[in-house]
C-alpha cells in the first residue's frame, strides 16, 4: 500500500473545506496513513468462514402497536403557547416579500 502524499492530503482537506496549517496537514497525513495501514491489515484477514450479514450487531426495533390513542386536547396542548391564533401557535413572521439588500 502506498502512503498518501502531502498533495493528496491537501486536496482532501480542500474538498472538506478545511483550512489547515502546514503542521495540521502533516499531522493529518500521518493519521490518514495510519488509518489506511489498519484497513490494509484488515483486508488480509481471511473471512471466508464468516457468514455474510447485513448487520454487524443485532438490532431490535420497537414495533408500533397501531392502536390509536387520543391526543391532547387543543386547549391543553396550547396552554403554554406565548400567543395563539385559534387552534394554532402564533409566531412572528420571518419572511417578507421585500428583498434584503
Chimera marker file (.cmm) of the C-alpha trace (Angstrom):
<marker_set name="trace">
<marker id="1" x="0.000" y="0.000" z="0.000" r="1" g="1" b="0" radius="0.5"/>
<marker id="2" x="1.347" y="3.420" z="-0.895" r="1" g="1" b="0" radius="0.5"/>
<marker id="3" x="1.114" y="6.286" z="1.535" r="1" g="1" b="0" radius="0.5"/>
<marker id="4" x="-0.834" y="9.449" z="0.903" r="1" g="1" b="0" radius="0.5"/>
<marker id="5" x="1.264" y="12.343" z="-0.303" r="1" g="1" b="0" radius="0.5"/>
<marker id="6" x="1.040" y="15.826" z="1.127" r="1" g="1" b="0" radius="0.5"/>
<marker id="7" x="-0.645" y="17.000" z="-2.093" r="1" g="1" b="0" radius="0.5"/>
<marker id="8" x="-3.324" y="14.305" z="-1.726" r="1" g="1" b="0" radius="0.5"/>
<marker id="9" x="-3.972" y="15.319" z="1.891" r="1" g="1" b="0" radius="0.5"/>
<marker id="10" x="-4.195" y="18.979" z="0.860" r="1" g="1" b="0" radius="0.5"/>
<marker id="11" x="-6.729" y="18.012" z="-1.822" r="1" g="1" b="0" radius="0.5"/>
<marker id="12" x="-8.838" y="16.054" z="0.690" r="1" g="1" b="0" radius="0.5"/>
<marker id="13" x="-8.679" y="18.992" z="3.111" r="1" g="1" b="0" radius="0.5"/>
<marker id="14" x="-9.772" y="21.378" z="0.358" r="1" g="1" b="0" radius="0.5"/>
<marker id="15" x="-12.676" y="19.116" z="-0.615" r="1" g="1" b="0" radius="0.5"/>
<marker id="16" x="-13.743" y="19.026" z="3.034" r="1" g="1" b="0" radius="0.5"/>
<marker id="17" x="-13.374" y="22.833" z="3.192" r="1" g="1" b="0" radius="0.5"/>
<marker id="18" x="-10.810" y="22.563" z="5.989" r="1" g="1" b="0" radius="0.5"/>
<marker id="19" x="-8.426" y="25.451" z="6.393" r="1" g="1" b="0" radius="0.5"/>
<marker id="20" x="-5.385" y="23.697" z="7.826" r="1" g="1" b="0" radius="0.5"/>
<marker id="21" x="-1.940" y="24.951" z="8.703" r="1" g="1" b="0" radius="0.5"/>
<marker id="22" x="1.161" y="23.158" z="7.435" r="1" g="1" b="0" radius="0.5"/>
<marker id="23" x="1.583" y="21.490" z="10.816" r="1" g="1" b="0" radius="0.5"/>
<marker id="24" x="-2.026" y="20.303" z="10.814" r="1" g="1" b="0" radius="0.5"/>
<marker id="25" x="-1.640" y="18.898" z="7.295" r="1" g="1" b="0" radius="0.5"/>
<marker id="26" x="1.414" y="16.918" z="8.393" r="1" g="1" b="0" radius="0.5"/>
<marker id="27" x="-0.474" y="15.510" z="11.398" r="1" g="1" b="0" radius="0.5"/>
<marker id="28" x="-3.484" y="14.681" z="9.228" r="1" g="1" b="0" radius="0.5"/>
<marker id="29" x="-1.223" y="12.992" z="6.687" r="1" g="1" b="0" radius="0.5"/>
<marker id="30" x="0.216" y="10.762" z="9.423" r="1" g="1" b="0" radius="0.5"/>
<marker id="31" x="-3.229" y="9.997" z="10.854" r="1" g="1" b="0" radius="0.5"/>
<marker id="32" x="-4.739" y="9.138" z="7.469" r="1" g="1" b="0" radius="0.5"/>
<marker id="33" x="-1.788" y="6.932" z="6.558" r="1" g="1" b="0" radius="0.5"/>
<marker id="34" x="-2.160" y="5.084" z="9.866" r="1" g="1" b="0" radius="0.5"/>
<marker id="35" x="-5.878" y="4.536" z="9.185" r="1" g="1" b="0" radius="0.5"/>
<marker id="36" x="-5.159" y="3.239" z="5.682" r="1" g="1" b="0" radius="0.5"/>
<marker id="37" x="-2.485" y="0.913" z="7.074" r="1" g="1" b="0" radius="0.5"/>
<marker id="38" x="-5.001" y="-0.542" z="9.536" r="1" g="1" b="0" radius="0.5"/>
<marker id="39" x="-7.539" y="-1.071" z="6.742" r="1" g="1" b="0" radius="0.5"/>
<marker id="40" x="-4.954" y="-2.842" z="4.607" r="1" g="1" b="0" radius="0.5"/>
<marker id="41" x="-4.240" y="-5.193" z="7.526" r="1" g="1" b="0" radius="0.5"/>
<marker id="42" x="-7.952" y="-5.921" z="7.835" r="1" g="1" b="0" radius="0.5"/>
<marker id="43" x="-8.120" y="-6.703" z="4.114" r="1" g="1" b="0" radius="0.5"/>
<marker id="44" x="-5.593" y="-9.507" z="4.700" r="1" g="1" b="0" radius="0.5"/>
<marker id="45" x="-7.822" y="-11.297" z="7.234" r="1" g="1" b="0" radius="0.5"/>
<marker id="46" x="-9.446" y="-14.485" z="5.935" r="1" g="1" b="0" radius="0.5"/>
<marker id="47" x="-13.200" y="-14.038" z="6.285" r="1" g="1" b="0" radius="0.5"/>
<marker id="48" x="-14.257" y="-16.951" z="4.070" r="1" g="1" b="0" radius="0.5"/>
<marker id="49" x="-15.658" y="-18.859" z="7.080" r="1" g="1" b="0" radius="0.5"/>
<marker id="50" x="-17.669" y="-15.874" z="8.308" r="1" g="1" b="0" radius="0.5"/>
<marker id="51" x="-21.271" y="-15.864" z="7.059" r="1" g="1" b="0" radius="0.5"/>
<marker id="52" x="-22.409" y="-12.763" z="5.214" r="1" g="1" b="0" radius="0.5"/>
<marker id="53" x="-24.697" y="-10.459" z="7.143" r="1" g="1" b="0" radius="0.5"/>
<marker id="54" x="-26.360" y="-7.126" z="6.626" r="1" g="1" b="0" radius="0.5"/>
<marker id="55" x="-25.814" y="-6.059" z="10.250" r="1" g="1" b="0" radius="0.5"/>
<marker id="56" x="-22.792" y="-6.494" z="12.454" r="1" g="1" b="0" radius="0.5"/>
<marker id="57" x="-24.867" y="-6.107" z="15.611" r="1" g="1" b="0" radius="0.5"/>
<marker id="58" x="-28.311" y="-7.418" z="16.403" r="1" g="1" b="0" radius="0.5"/>
<marker id="59" x="-30.864" y="-4.645" z="16.487" r="1" g="1" b="0" radius="0.5"/>
<marker id="60" x="-34.312" y="-4.904" z="17.928" r="1" g="1" b="0" radius="0.5"/>
<marker id="61" x="-36.724" y="-2.384" z="16.514" r="1" g="1" b="0" radius="0.5"/>
<marker id="62" x="-39.657" y="-1.447" z="18.695" r="1" g="1" b="0" radius="0.5"/>
<marker id="63" x="-42.876" y="-2.257" z="16.938" r="1" g="1" b="0" radius="0.5"/>
<marker id="64" x="-45.750" y="0.149" z="16.919" r="1" g="1" b="0" radius="0.5"/>
<marker id="65" x="-48.948" y="-1.350" z="18.283" r="1" g="1" b="0" radius="0.5"/>
<marker id="66" x="-51.068" y="0.554" z="15.727" r="1" g="1" b="0" radius="0.5"/>
<marker id="67" x="-53.705" y="1.194" z="18.334" r="1" g="1" b="0" radius="0.5"/>
<marker id="68" x="-54.863" y="4.802" z="18.040" r="1" g="1" b="0" radius="0.5"/>
<marker id="69" x="-54.902" y="6.733" z="21.271" r="1" g="1" b="0" radius="0.5"/>
<marker id="70" x="-56.421" y="10.131" z="21.917" r="1" g="1" b="0" radius="0.5"/>
<marker id="71" x="-54.064" y="13.070" z="21.687" r="1" g="1" b="0" radius="0.5"/>
<marker id="72" x="-54.036" y="16.117" z="23.925" r="1" g="1" b="0" radius="0.5"/>
<marker id="73" x="-56.980" y="18.453" z="23.558" r="1" g="1" b="0" radius="0.5"/>
<marker id="74" x="-56.007" y="21.619" z="21.654" r="1" g="1" b="0" radius="0.5"/>
<marker id="75" x="-56.562" y="23.888" z="24.665" r="1" g="1" b="0" radius="0.5"/>
<marker id="76" x="-54.265" y="21.792" z="26.830" r="1" g="1" b="0" radius="0.5"/>
<marker id="77" x="-51.586" y="21.446" z="24.119" r="1" g="1" b="0" radius="0.5"/>
<marker id="78" x="-51.504" y="25.221" z="23.594" r="1" g="1" b="0" radius="0.5"/>
<marker id="79" x="-51.937" y="26.318" z="27.207" r="1" g="1" b="0" radius="0.5"/>
<marker id="80" x="-48.311" y="27.494" z="27.462" r="1" g="1" b="0" radius="0.5"/>
<marker id="81" x="-48.044" y="28.992" z="23.978" r="1" g="1" b="0" radius="0.5"/>
<marker id="82" x="-46.970" y="32.634" z="24.164" r="1" g="1" b="0" radius="0.5"/>
<marker id="83" x="-49.618" y="33.632" z="21.605" r="1" g="1" b="0" radius="0.5"/>
<marker id="84" x="-52.467" y="31.805" z="19.899" r="1" g="1" b="0" radius="0.5"/>
<marker id="85" x="-54.495" y="32.281" z="16.764" r="1" g="1" b="0" radius="0.5"/>
<marker id="86" x="-57.441" y="29.927" z="17.157" r="1" g="1" b="0" radius="0.5"/>
<marker id="87" x="-56.100" y="26.367" z="17.284" r="1" g="1" b="0" radius="0.5"/>
<marker id="88" x="-52.561" y="27.365" z="16.246" r="1" g="1" b="0" radius="0.5"/>
<marker id="89" x="-49.472" y="28.874" z="17.862" r="1" g="1" b="0" radius="0.5"/>
<marker id="90" x="-48.977" y="32.422" z="16.615" r="1" g="1" b="0" radius="0.5"/>
<marker id="91" x="-45.402" y="33.341" z="15.690" r="1" g="1" b="0" radius="0.5"/>
<marker id="92" x="-43.785" y="36.439" z="14.288" r="1" g="1" b="0" radius="0.5"/>
<marker id="93" x="-43.300" y="36.357" z="10.523" r="1" g="1" b="0" radius="0.5"/>
<marker id="94" x="-39.686" y="35.909" z="9.471" r="1" g="1" b="0" radius="0.5"/>
<marker id="95" x="-40.116" y="36.097" z="5.699" r="1" g="1" b="0" radius="0.5"/>
<marker id="96" x="-41.118" y="39.060" z="3.643" r="1" g="1" b="0" radius="0.5"/>
<marker id="97" x="-41.756" y="39.892" z="0.007" r="1" g="1" b="0" radius="0.5"/>
<marker id="98" x="-39.057" y="42.560" z="0.034" r="1" g="1" b="0" radius="0.5"/>
<marker id="99" x="-35.518" y="41.548" z="-0.862" r="1" g="1" b="0" radius="0.5"/>
<marker id="100" x="-32.920" y="42.333" z="1.754" r="1" g="1" b="0" radius="0.5"/>
<marker id="101" x="-30.129" y="44.406" z="0.458" r="1" g="1" b="0" radius="0.5"/>
<link id1="1" id2="2" r="1" g="1" b="0" radius="0.2"/>
<link id1="2" id2="3" r="1" g="1" b="0" radius="0.2"/>
<link id1="3" id2="4" r="1" g="1" b="0" radius="0.2"/>
<link id1="4" id2="5" r="1" g="1" b="0" radius="0.2"/>
<link id1="5" id2="6" r="1" g="1" b="0" radius="0.2"/>
<link id1="6" id2="7" r="1" g="1" b="0" radius="0.2"/>
<link id1="7" id2="8" r="1" g="1" b="0" radius="0.2"/>
<link id1="8" id2="9" r="1" g="1" b="0" radius="0.2"/>
<link id1="9" id2="10" r="1" g="1" b="0" radius="0.2"/>
<link id1="10" id2="11" r="1" g="1" b="0" radius="0.2"/>
<link id1="11" id2="12" r="1" g="1" b="0" radius="0.2"/>
<link id1="12" id2="13" r="1" g="1" b="0" radius="0.2"/>
<link id1="13" id2="14" r="1" g="1" b="0" radius="0.2"/>
<link id1="14" id2="15" r="1" g="1" b="0" radius="0.2"/>
<link id1="15" id2="16" r="1" g="1" b="0" radius="0.2"/>
<link id1="16" id2="17" r="1" g="1" b="0" radius="0.2"/>
<link id1="17" id2="18" r="1" g="1" b="0" radius="0.2"/>
<link id1="18" id2="19" r="1" g="1" b="0" radius="0.2"/>
<link id1="19" id2="20" r="1" g="1" b="0" radius="0.2"/>
<link id1="20" id2="21" r="1" g="1" b="0" radius="0.2"/>
<link id1="21" id2="22" r="1" g="1" b="0" radius="0.2"/>
<link id1="22" id2="23" r="1" g="1" b="0" radius="0.2"/>
<link id1="23" id2="24" r="1" g="1" b="0" radius="0.2"/>
<link id1="24" id2="25" r="1" g="1" b="0" radius="0.2"/>
<link id1="25" id2="26" r="1" g="1" b="0" radius="0.2"/>
<link id1="26" id2="27" r="1" g="1" b="0" radius="0.2"/>
<link id1="27" id2="28" r="1" g="1" b="0" radius="0.2"/>
<link id1="28" id2="29" r="1" g="1" b="0" radius="0.2"/>
<link id1="29" id2="30" r="1" g="1" b="0" radius="0.2"/>
<link id1="30" id2="31" r="1" g="1" b="0" radius="0.2"/>
<link id1="31" id2="32" r="1" g="1" b="0" radius="0.2"/>
<link id1="32" id2="33" r="1" g="1" b="0" radius="0.2"/>
<link id1="33" id2="34" r="1" g="1" b="0" radius="0.2"/>
<link id1="34" id2="35" r="1" g="1" b="0" radius="0.2"/>
<link id1="35" id2="36" r="1" g="1" b="0" radius="0.2"/>
<link id1="36" id2="37" r="1" g="1" b="0" radius="0.2"/>
<link id1="37" id2="38" r="1" g="1" b="0" radius="0.2"/>
<link id1="38" id2="39" r="1" g="1" b="0" radius="0.2"/>
<link id1="39" id2="40" r="1" g="1" b="0" radius="0.2"/>
<link id1="40" id2="41" r="1" g="1" b="0" radius="0.2"/>
<link id1="41" id2="42" r="1" g="1" b="0" radius="0.2"/>
<link id1="42" id2="43" r="1" g="1" b="0" radius="0.2"/>
<link id1="43" id2="44" r="1" g="1" b="0" radius="0.2"/>
<link id1="44" id2="45" r="1" g="1" b="0" radius="0.2"/>
<link id1="45" id2="46" r="1" g="1" b="0" radius="0.2"/>
<link id1="46" id2="47" r="1" g="1" b="0" radius="0.2"/>
<link id1="47" id2="48" r="1" g="1" b="0" radius="0.2"/>
<link id1="48" id2="49" r="1" g="1" b="0" radius="0.2"/>
<link id1="49" id2="50" r="1" g="1" b="0" radius="0.2"/>
<link id1="50" id2="51" r="1" g="1" b="0" radius="0.2"/>
<link id1="51" id2="52" r="1" g="1" b="0" radius="0.2"/>
<link id1="52" id2="53" r="1" g="1" b="0" radius="0.2"/>
<link id1="53" id2="54" r="1" g="1" b="0" radius="0.2"/>
<link id1="54" id2="55" r="1" g="1" b="0" radius="0.2"/>
<link id1="55" id2="56" r="1" g="1" b="0" radius="0.2"/>
<link id1="56" id2="57" r="1" g="1" b="0" radius="0.2"/>
<link id1="57" id2="58" r="1" g="1" b="0" radius="0.2"/>
<link id1="58" id2="59" r="1" g="1" b="0" radius="0.2"/>
<link id1="59" id2="60" r="1" g="1" b="0" radius="0.2"/>
<link id1="60" id2="61" r="1" g="1" b="0" radius="0.2"/>
<link id1="61" id2="62" r="1" g="1" b="0" radius="0.2"/>
<link id1="62" id2="63" r="1" g="1" b="0" radius="0.2"/>
<link id1="63" id2="64" r="1" g="1" b="0" radius="0.2"/>
<link id1="64" id2="65" r="1" g="1" b="0" radius="0.2"/>
<link id1="65" id2="66" r="1" g="1" b="0" radius="0.2"/>
<link id1="66" id2="67" r="1" g="1" b="0" radius="0.2"/>
<link id1="67" id2="68" r="1" g="1" b="0" radius="0.2"/>
<link id1="68" id2="69" r="1" g="1" b="0" radius="0.2"/>
<link id1="69" id2="70" r="1" g="1" b="0" radius="0.2"/>
<link id1="70" id2="71" r="1" g="1" b="0" radius="0.2"/>
<link id1="71" id2="72" r="1" g="1" b="0" radius="0.2"/>
<link id1="72" id2="73" r="1" g="1" b="0" radius="0.2"/>
<link id1="73" id2="74" r="1" g="1" b="0" radius="0.2"/>
<link id1="74" id2="75" r="1" g="1" b="0" radius="0.2"/>
<link id1="75" id2="76" r="1" g="1" b="0" radius="0.2"/>
<link id1="76" id2="77" r="1" g="1" b="0" radius="0.2"/>
<link id1="77" id2="78" r="1" g="1" b="0" radius="0.2"/>
<link id1="78" id2="79" r="1" g="1" b="0" radius="0.2"/>
<link id1="79" id2="80" r="1" g="1" b="0" radius="0.2"/>
<link id1="80" id2="81" r="1" g="1" b="0" radius="0.2"/>
<link id1="81" id2="82" r="1" g="1" b="0" radius="0.2"/>
<link id1="82" id2="83" r="1" g="1" b="0" radius="0.2"/>
<link id1="83" id2="84" r="1" g="1" b="0" radius="0.2"/>
<link id1="84" id2="85" r="1" g="1" b="0" radius="0.2"/>
<link id1="85" id2="86" r="1" g="1" b="0" radius="0.2"/>
<link id1="86" id2="87" r="1" g="1" b="0" radius="0.2"/>
<link id1="87" id2="88" r="1" g="1" b="0" radius="0.2"/>
<link id1="88" id2="89" r="1" g="1" b="0" radius="0.2"/>
<link id1="89" id2="90" r="1" g="1" b="0" radius="0.2"/>
<link id1="90" id2="91" r="1" g="1" b="0" radius="0.2"/>
<link id1="91" id2="92" r="1" g="1" b="0" radius="0.2"/>
<link id1="92" id2="93" r="1" g="1" b="0" radius="0.2"/>
<link id1="93" id2="94" r="1" g="1" b="0" radius="0.2"/>
<link id1="94" id2="95" r="1" g="1" b="0" radius="0.2"/>
<link id1="95" id2="96" r="1" g="1" b="0" radius="0.2"/>
<link id1="96" id2="97" r="1" g="1" b="0" radius="0.2"/>
<link id1="97" id2="98" r="1" g="1" b="0" radius="0.2"/>
<link id1="98" id2="99" r="1" g="1" b="0" radius="0.2"/>
<link id1="99" id2="100" r="1" g="1" b="0" radius="0.2"/>
<link id1="100" id2="101" r="1" g="1" b="0" radius="0.2"/>
</marker_set>
